[in-house]
Amino acid sequence: MSTQTWTYLVVGASFALYLGIAYWARASSTKDFYVAGGSVSPIANGMATAADWMSAASFISLAGIIGFMGYDASAYLMGWTGGYVLLALLLAPYLRKFGKFTVPEFIGERYYSKTARLVAVVCLIVASITYVIGQMKGVGVAFSRFLQVPYEIGVMAGMAIVFFYAVLGGMKGITYTQIAQYCVLIFAYTVPAIFISLTLTGMPLPQLGLGATMADGSGTFLLERLDQVVTDLGFAQYTAHKGTHLNMALLTASLMIGTAGLPHVIIRFFTVPKVSDARKSAGWALIFIAILFTTAPGVGAMARLNLHQTVQSGPVGSPEGNLEYAQRPQWFKNWEITGLLVFEDKNDDGRIQYYDDKNPKFTATAESYGWLGNELTTVDRDIMALANPEIANLPRWVIALVAAGGLAAALSTAAGLLLAIASAISHDLLKGMLRPEISEKQELRASRISMAVAILLAGYLGLNPPGFAAQVVALAFGLAASSLFPALMMGIFSTRINRPGAILGMLAGLGSTLLYIFLYKGWFFVPGTNLLVDNPQGWICGIAPASFGVIGAMANFAVAFTVSRFTEPPPEGVRRLILRLREPSIN
Amino acid sequence: MGKKSSSASSGYWKANLRLVVKLLAVWFFVSFGLGIFLADFLNQFRIGGYPLGFFFAQQGSIYVFVALIFVYVHKMDALDAKYCTPDAEADKAP
């Protein structure tokens, strides 16, 4: 069977499975729709949270980002896992104890204010929409490879499927589908990783393979080899730190508190029966996430090594050392069709030179080789995880599996995000503020309509994305970090923060972060409207836009504390609510 | 809310805060300390083929995070059992 047939078969089978589950577990009440009836076991919820959490960015982009950035990408690894410690220790058990449906609902009651609830809704929607763009991009990449169609059509196909899927599901359907999607995505991620690790190092586990010696009998460690290969081509050393410590620490912190503040993750902890289950569930979620996140560094490093060794098949500098374009492998041709891999023969030698032509120290060396510039003019990082099995010559069914896994990751996260958006609009905005008199049935219909609007907007932005999928996602984290996390945490850990403090704090956090991002990415991400140049030289104090979330959060804390100090303390009822959250519970 | 149960609750809350602060100190040290600020220094040592700082940044910190949450789960379950007397439960009922 051809790869194409395998892919149709595997992806088709996985879709049939999800749709079957979504149909079997469809929602019949608003409690089903918002929190899956509140009856999901902690391990099952952990698995669903992992699928909800691990997005197209984790599955498709993470390994590529690690592969191309090396050590510097550790910010993403630590940020996207370390946030679960904050979530488990500071938020999840208390919000579960609060026992309602949405994140803005907690903020509204804790700060006794519809305005605070509205600000929370706006923060939630902005963060979730930004985040969903990354999923759309990921779906586009996976589909364009899978259907061999242009990226744009891939995005639109993805929109159609995600829409159908989220509307059918509700939280109940989404939960059980996400469990299936977790199994598909983790299987699809680890199988090729094990194959590649075995081939390169003889170690089945990529976690061990990355720290092992090459299987070619040279006795060289894989990481040493990789450092050698990339520096020979003018690229920065793989295991060394390239950026500044400050920026890396801020990015890591922004991703951590952003992770803890993302509503689509938090609402997953409303679905377990007990408070202690919320804590356990966070632990299980992180175990399931860690399986992928500790595999990804191996995949990234090995993919990078494979790519270089394919293109630079012989000694660096000798004309025969570079792959002839006419001899390029099938995977190369497949990815050229998508436009995500582009070759341009700058020195007309019919061979591919792939090196760092932006490195001034390497320019003279490259000229002495007769190289007139890097000829792989586009190597989209996002394709690395998807192309990896092909580059490593793995069996066809493994390649098909990776397509299904990438789609599972994107779809499960998109569904979770759309649910968070839809529940904020229908439950908080419509039922909570505008039309409290609507029936449950009308509320359900409203949430489905708001999903449709969100997905159209996300699709449009997915066609005009402001960066790589993982970096777009990083912006959403900045917003969640600066606005929602501080409001939630102060709501639990302080009895003094009051209505004006919380509202102005959230606005300060959200405003400063949005401003910083728009300065570099353009107003509302419209290309060409950025006021400052988005590169390390242009960043204020070397702080990247994606690293700003934690600073926004500090602004939020500072404003909230100052304003609360000079205004009335919260009423007695709210104080009792906070104290109730802090009580022990065995039920 | 009875006086007895509210002082029990505040003991529970303080024990909880102490636990959280300790665990977050470890969390911070492993990720920001070993994984970022001390990474260049640690990279002169190796664990297998991993430079040590690189190892903490891409593997070690994640294992520690998982362990931290499960320590928290077990300690909190113990605290819940210790402080959750039938009295306190009765107070909490609506």
Interface residues (C-beta under 8 A of the other chain):
Chain A: I66 Y71 S74 L77 M78 T81 G82 Y84 V85 L86 A88 L89 L90 P93 Q207 L208 L210 G211 A212 T213 F221 L222 L223 E224 T239 A240 H241 H245 M248 A249 T252 A253 M256 S276 R279 K280 A282 G283 L286 I287 A290 F293 T294 P297 L579 R580 R582 E583 P584 S585 I586 N587
Chain B: M1 S6 S9 Y12 W13 N16 V20 L23 L24 W27 S31 F32 G35 I36 F37 A39 D40 N43 I47 G48 G49 Y50 P51 F54 F55 A57 Q58 Q59 S61 I62 Y63 F65 V66 L68 I69 F70 Y72 V73 M76 D77 L79 D80 A81 K82 Y83 C84 A88 E89 K92
